[in-house]
Amino acid sequence: MTAGKLEKEDHPFAQYVRILARGKRGSRSLSEEEAYQAMTMIVKNQVEDIQLGAFLMLLRVKELVEEELVGFVKAVKDNVDFPQNLPQIELDLPCYAGKKKQLPWFLLSANLLSQNGMSIFMHGCSKYLQGRVFLDEIAATIKIPICRNWEEVTDRINTSNFAFLPLEVISPQLHRIITLRYHFGVRSPVHTLVRHLNPTNAKAVIQGVFHPAYLELHQNTAIKLGYQNFAVLKGEGGEPERKPEAKTRMHMLLKGEPKIVEWSAMQAHRQEKLTTLDLEELPKVWRGEVENPYGELAAIGTAAIGLMTTGRVEDTGTAVEIARTLWEKRDRNRWFQG
């Protein structure tokens, strides 16, 4: 060894940072196998925080490719202890964007569909961004049961066809990374990853995204992950919720067949954005105590997407018609209860 020179091998994770950080000409995307190995180390907490931050932000600047996202998802599925003995779930609803400009009407859709025999598993994160309300806060405010373990998920599915489990229970490590948004100032690729967790191996998945550019990425990833029934849309606020005032273009898989499905606007005028969100309005609209035409259309339209994605209905017009009938006949006294 040369005098005064310290020889030390690189940290095992450094190779994955290096692939992304060699400049315009030298850097490249990760292969699926490299992505798998990198995310395995992350999930097992074998990475230093400084490496994690560099890795996630390099991916953010470069932008994820399908091979990376597929490798990440497979690594999480192989290294996080998901239960194997749950009742069969029909629909997985990942909700990680938070709401800011409209109420989370997709929750009324979930209540409506679960009331009519569709088992739904919803997962989301705790508040990590000011100015938005997230699923755990929403659930606590309007008295939607929050499961704290997988045993409670089983009980809830068996009694009411609906269960919500926070990400911090599913994977504390992924939840911690999500909350790093505060330090980064931007979302990381883990926000994209968690939408594909489908921890209960539900038969169908519906995702919402902020940016239309991500629609094809999510659809192609779903194909490579072997999903048979899948939908991703530019949802209101990035959540899996249809905007009644806009045409909705969805990238789907129906019985494994890739499709692009367009839904017509349900109202002609653009909806005014809210400055504050009164969450208590959600159960009031459900019970019929107050009227909110936009909210009802959002709930009906989103329920229609659920009916089509799960294969219960084959075309958009029929899906909306059936969802509207279910809404009119809903049990107004049943609020996420068996």
C-alpha positions in Angstrom: 0.0 0.0 0.0 1.3 3.5 -0.9 2.3 5.4 2.2 -0.5 7.8 3.4 -3.1 6.3 1.1 -6.2 4.6 2.6 -7.5 1.8 0.5 -11.1 0.9 1.1 -13.5 -0.9 -1.1 -16.7 0.9 -2.1 -19.9 0.3 -0.2 -21.9 -2.6 -1.9 -24.7 -0.1 -2.9 -22.3 2.3 -4.5 -22.3 0.4 -7.8 -26.0 1.3 -8.3 -25.4 4.9 -7.6 -22.4 4.8 -10.0 -24.5 3.5 -12.9 -26.8 6.5 -12.7 -24.1 9.1 -11.9 -21.5 8.8 -14.7 -22.7 11.9 -16.6 -24.6 12.3 -19.9 -22.4 9.8 -21.8 -21.5 7.3 -19.1 -24.7 6.9 -17.1 -27.5 4.6 -18.1 -30.7 3.1 -16.7 -30.6 0.1 -14.4 -31.5 -3.4 -15.8 -34.4 -5.2 -14.2 -31.9 -7.4 -12.2 -29.9 -4.3 -11.1 -33.0 -2.6 -10.0 -34.1 -5.7 -8.1 -30.9 -6.0 -6.2 -30.8 -2.2 -5.4 -34.3 -2.2 -4.1 -33.7 -5.4 -2.1 -30.9 -3.6 -0.3 -33.1 -0.6 0.3 -36.0 -2.6 1.7 -33.6 -4.5 4.0 -32.2 -1.1 5.3 -28.7 -2.0 4.0 -28.1 1.5 2.4 -26.8 4.6 4.0 -29.2 7.6 3.9 -26.7 9.7 1.8 -26.7 6.9 -0.8 -30.5 6.5 -0.7 -31.0 10.2 -1.3 -28.5 10.3 -4.2 -30.0 7.2 -5.8 -33.6 8.4 -5.6 -32.9 11.8 -7.0 -30.7 10.5 -9.8 -33.6 8.3 -10.8 -35.9 11.3 -10.5 -33.9 13.4 -12.9 -33.3 10.5 -15.3 -36.9 9.3 -15.0 -37.9 5.7 -14.4 -38.1 3.1 -17.1 -40.2 0.0 -17.1 -37.3 -2.4 -16.3 -36.4 -0.4 -13.2 -40.0 -0.1 -11.9 -40.6 -3.8 -12.5 -37.4 -4.8 -10.7 -38.3 -2.5 -7.8 -41.8 -4.0 -7.4 -40.5 -7.6 -7.6 -37.9 -6.8 -5.0 -40.5 -5.4 -2.6 -42.8 -8.3 -3.1 -40.0 -10.8 -2.5 -38.7 -9.1 0.6 -41.7 -7.6 2.4 -43.8 -10.0 4.4 -47.2 -9.9 2.6 -49.8 -12.3 3.9 -50.7 -15.4 2.0 -53.9 -16.5 3.6 -56.2 -13.5 3.1 -59.7 -13.8 1.6 -59.7 -13.2 -2.2 -59.7 -9.4 -2.8 -61.4 -8.2 -6.0 -60.0 -4.7 -6.2 -56.8 -3.0 -5.0 -56.9 0.8 -4.6 -53.6 2.5 -3.9 -54.1 6.1 -2.7 -50.8 8.0 -2.2 -51.3 11.5 -3.8 -53.4 13.2 -1.2 -56.3 15.7 -1.9 -56.1 19.4 -2.3 -58.6 20.9 -4.7 -61.6 18.5 -4.4 -62.9 16.2 -1.7 -61.9 12.5 -2.0 -65.1 11.3 -3.7 -63.5 8.0 -4.6 -64.2 6.9 -1.0 -67.9 7.1 -1.8 -67.3 4.9 -4.8 -65.5 2.4 -2.6 -68.3 2.4 -0.1 -70.8 1.9 -2.9 -69.0 -1.0 -4.6 -68.2 -2.8 -1.3 -71.9 -2.4 -0.4 -72.7 -4.3 -3.6 -70.4 -7.2 -3.0 -67.0 -6.1 -4.3 -64.2 -6.7 -1.9 -61.8 -3.7 -1.9 -58.4 -3.3 -0.3 -57.1 0.3 0.0 -53.7 1.4 1.1 -52.0 4.8 1.4 -49.6 6.9 3.4 -49.6 9.3 6.3 -49.3 13.0 5.7 -46.0 13.9 4.1 -46.9 17.2 2.4 -48.5 20.4 3.6 -51.6 21.6 1.8 -53.0 18.1 1.1 -55.1 15.7 3.1 -54.1 12.0 3.1 -55.9 8.8 3.6 -55.2 8.2 7.2 -56.3 11.7 8.2 -59.4 11.4 6.0 -60.3 8.0 7.5 -59.9 9.2 11.1 -62.0 12.3 10.5 -65.0 10.7 8.8 -64.8 7.4 10.8 -63.6 4.9 8.2 -62.1 2.0 10.1 -58.3 1.9 9.9 -56.7 -1.5 10.1 -53.5 -1.9 12.2 -52.5 -5.4 11.1 -53.3 -8.0 8.5 -55.7 -9.9 10.9 -57.9 -6.8 11.0 -57.8 -6.7 7.2 -59.2 -10.2 7.1 -61.9 -9.3 9.6 -62.9 -6.2 7.7 -63.0 -7.9 4.3 -65.2 -10.7 5.8 -67.6 -8.3 7.5 -67.9 -5.4 5.1 -65.9 -6.1 1.9 -63.6 -3.1 2.6 -60.3 -2.7 4.4 -57.8 0.2 4.6 -54.2 -0.5 5.8 -51.6 2.3 6.1 -48.3 1.9 4.3 -46.4 2.2 7.6 -47.9 -1.2 8.5 -47.3 -2.8 5.2 -43.6 -1.6 4.9 -42.2 0.9 7.5 -39.1 1.3 5.3 -41.1 2.4 2.2 -43.2 4.7 4.4 -40.1 6.3 5.7 -38.8 6.9 2.2 -42.2 8.4 1.2 -41.9 11.0 4.0 -38.5 12.1 2.7 -40.5 14.3 0.3 -40.1 16.9 3.0 -36.3 16.9 2.6 -36.1 16.4 -1.2 -38.7 19.0 -2.1 -40.0 16.6 -4.8 -41.5 13.1 -4.8 -39.2 10.2 -5.4 -39.7 7.1 -7.6 -41.0 5.2 -4.5 -44.2 7.2 -4.9 -44.5 5.4 -8.3 -43.5 2.1 -6.9 -46.1 1.9 -4.1 -48.9 2.1 -6.6 -47.9 -1.3 -7.9 -47.6 -3.1 -4.5 -50.9 -4.9 -4.7 -50.0 -6.6 -1.4 -53.1 -8.8 -1.3 -52.7 -10.0 -4.9 -56.1 -8.6 -5.8 -57.7 -9.6 -9.1 -57.8 -6.0 -10.3 -55.9 -2.8 -9.7 -56.9 0.9 -10.3 -54.3 3.6 -10.1 -54.4 7.4 -10.3 -51.5 9.5 -11.5 -50.7 13.2 -11.8 -49.1 13.3 -15.2 -50.4 11.7 -18.4 -46.8 10.8 -19.4 -46.9 8.1 -16.7 -49.9 6.3 -18.0 -48.0 4.1 -20.5 -45.2 3.4 -18.0 -47.8 2.1 -15.5 -49.6 0.0 -18.1 -46.5 -1.6 -19.5 -45.3 -2.3 -15.9 -48.6 -4.0 -15.2 -48.2 -6.1 -18.3 -44.7 -7.3 -17.2 -46.0 -7.9 -13.6 -48.7 -10.2 -15.0 -51.8 -8.2 -14.1 -54.9 -9.3 -15.9 -57.3 -6.5 -14.9 -55.8 -3.1 -14.5 -56.6 0.6 -15.1 -54.6 3.8 -14.7 -56.0 7.3 -15.2 -55.0 10.9 -14.7 -57.2 11.1 -11.6 -58.3 14.2 -9.7 -55.3 15.2 -7.6 -53.4 12.1 -8.7 -55.8 9.8 -6.9 -57.9 7.0 -8.5 -60.9 9.3 -9.1 -62.6 10.3 -12.3 -63.1 14.0 -13.0 -66.7 14.5 -14.1 -65.9 17.7 -16.1 -63.2 16.1 -18.3 -62.9 13.3 -20.8 -61.0 10.5 -19.2 -58.5 8.5 -21.1 -57.5 5.3 -19.3 -54.8 2.8 -20.1 -56.2 -0.6 -19.1 -55.7 -4.4 -19.1 -58.9 -6.4 -19.5 -58.3 -10.1 -19.2 -54.7 -9.4 -19.9 -55.4 -7.5 -23.1 -54.0 -3.9 -23.3 -56.6 -1.3 -24.2 -57.0 2.5 -24.2 -60.5 3.4 -23.1 -62.1 6.8 -23.3 -64.9 8.0 -21.0 -67.0 11.0 -21.9 -67.3 14.0 -19.7 -70.2 13.8 -17.3 -70.8 17.6 -16.9 -70.2 20.4 -19.3 -68.8 23.1 -17.1 -65.4 23.1 -15.3 -65.7 22.6 -11.6 -64.5 25.3 -9.3 -61.5 24.4 -7.2 -62.0 24.3 -3.4 -59.9 26.4 -1.1 -60.7 24.3 2.0 -61.9 20.7 2.2 -64.8 19.9 4.6 -64.4 16.2 4.9 -67.6 15.9 6.9 -69.5 16.7 3.7 -68.6 13.2 2.4 -70.9 11.2 4.8 -73.5 13.9 4.5 -73.7 13.5 0.7 -73.8 9.7 1.2 -76.7 10.0 3.5 -78.5 12.5 1.3 -78.4 15.2 3.9 -76.7 17.7 1.5 -76.6 17.9 -2.3 -73.3 18.0 -4.2 -73.9 17.3 -7.9 -70.2 17.2 -8.7 -69.4 14.9 -5.9 -72.2 12.5 -6.9 -71.0 12.4 -10.5 -67.4 11.8 -9.3 -68.6 8.9 -7.1 -70.7 7.4 -9.9 -68.1 7.8 -12.5 -65.3 6.3 -10.4 -67.6 3.4 -9.4 -68.2 2.8 -13.1 -64.4 2.5 -13.6 -64.4 -0.1 -10.9 -67.2 -2.1 -12.5 -65.4 -2.2 -15.8 -61.9 -2.9 -14.5 -63.0 -5.8 -12.5 -64.8 -7.3 -15.5 -68.3 -7.0 -14.2 -69.3 -4.7 -17.1 -67.8 -4.6 -20.6 -68.5 -1.1 -21.9 -68.3 2.4 -20.5 -72.0 3.4 -21.1 -73.4 0.3 -19.3 -70.9 0.8 -16.5 -72.0 4.4 -15.8 -75.7 3.3 -16.1 -75.3 0.5 -13.6 -73.2 2.7 -11.2 -75.9 5.4 -11.3 -78.5 2.8 -10.4 -76.4 1.5 -7.6 -76.0 5.1 -6.3 -79.7 5.8 -6.3 -80.4 2.5 -4.5 -77.5 2.8 -2.0 -78.1 2.0 1.7 -77.7 5.5 3.1 -77.3 4.2 6.6 -74.3 2.0 5.7 -71.1 3.9 6.2 -68.2 1.5 5.7 -69.8 -0.9 8.1 -70.8 -4.6 7.7 
